[in-house]
Amino acid sequence: MAPTLKAEPVPFREAIDYHRGKVRLPTRAWTDLWEGMHARAFVVAGAMKDALLADLQAAVGKAIEQGTTLAEFRKDFDRIVATHGWQYKGGRDWRTRVILDTNIRMGHSAGRWAQIQRLKSARPFLRYIAILDGRTRPEHRALHGTVLPVDHPFWDTHTPPNGWYCRCTVQQLSRRDLDRWGYTESRSPDIEWEAKGIATPEGHRTVRVPKGIDPGFAYNPGRAAWGNQLSEQAMDGWRKSGAEAWESLTPGDWQSAGRPKLVPLDKPKARLGPPAADAEAMAAAVERAIGGAERIFVQPDGGRVLVNAETFGGHIALPRAPFVPFLPELLEDPFEVWLSFEQHKGTGKVVLRRRILKIIDGLDRGKLVLVAEVRDGMFEGWTFVPSDRAAQIDKQRRGQLLFGR
């Protein structure tokens, strides 16, 4: 008897990892983030609650991982909207199509870029591929067949998708492939830039984009998502320099956000704890403060923060042990929560960080500014600033305001 063969789909692991690694970010409109910032965050215009975004992200993830259809996604969408009572703008068919199509194509582009980087020493060329039918944009048709090295700056702005519902892709080739199929390396393209207007919640805005590229699409999703991989040397530098190694890409504007200049003082619920002699004692102090080896804190905006006692206790400076008891109230009852993109000065890697602020009073040591940092839902660290330097808190109020008391 002849064996029965069954074709099974191969999961696109890089695209799946890309989507799972996105941080949920509430936004009023797609213009709240611009170009490469979308590679690091999962957003749906008008979705302002974390629980709603979590369900939408899971539904899109299901489509990426299982290859489900638009019709199936629409069923999930309808269920999610009914559960959360979301009053979204635009027609249901249009919203569902743009959400699913954009996320899948960007995910595939970013995942493909990760593969391209792994293979570029053996296959150092990319060829632009357009679908040549009646729906193809003339500018994209003109790019069809363009062959350039993987690291050519052209791909910084022209890696597909290059617009809403764009179906273009790239093909990775070796020198031998070029010879076999008669392709030749293209002359470096002259990119023509043009001004285009877009509507934002703040009003009309003019942006510059390459001709033929929709506003907001002139970036390489994979390069923006993966960035440069941190080497051990870079990690050593990060450990030594700490926060000074990172600079914000989204300066704060607490005045426009309607926040007060003076941050009120909160009376602490906990008391100063004992000092810690070593990392093991510090981990034990964190475990006492959070009530176990690990705990997920829910913030006022619905965001989750995971604190692991052993991990956190292993790298926190020992002199900070007395302040560990204040950790739960900082995470659960902050004064403000901000979200901002930050870039490592040495590697260029971009991350999305949640910054949590609070000032407490009534301590023997006086007033204290508490600042916690969270990345990918994981508690990353915190710092303390004496009250006589309270102006320092303004430097922490950057990015997008997620919650303000």
Secondary structure as UniProt FT lines:
FT   HELIX           13..20
FT   STRAND          23..24
FT   HELIX           30..32
FT   HELIX           35..39
FT   STRAND          41..42
FT   TURN            45..46
FT   HELIX           50..66
FT   HELIX           70..84
FT   HELIX           92..119
FT   TURN            120..122
FT   STRAND          125..129
FT   TURN            134..135
FT   HELIX           138..143
FT   TURN            144..145
FT   STRAND          147..149
FT   TURN            150..151
FT   HELIX           154..158
FT   TURN            164..165
FT   STRAND          169..173
FT   HELIX           175..181
FT   STRAND          193..200
FT   TURN            201..202
FT   STRAND          203..210
FT   TURN            211..212
FT   TURN            215..216
FT   HELIX           221..226
FT   HELIX           232..241
FT   HELIX           242..245
FT   STRAND          246..248
FT   TURN            254..258
FT   HELIX           279..290
FT   STRAND          294..298
FT   TURN            300..301
FT   STRAND          304..308
FT   HELIX           309..315
FT   HELIX           318..326
FT   HELIX           327..332
FT   STRAND          336..344
FT   TURN            345..347
FT   STRAND          350..360
FT   TURN            364..365
FT   STRAND          368..375
FT   TURN            376..377
FT   STRAND          378..386
FT   HELIX           387..389
FT   TURN            390..391
FT   HELIX           392..396
FT   STRAND          400..404
//
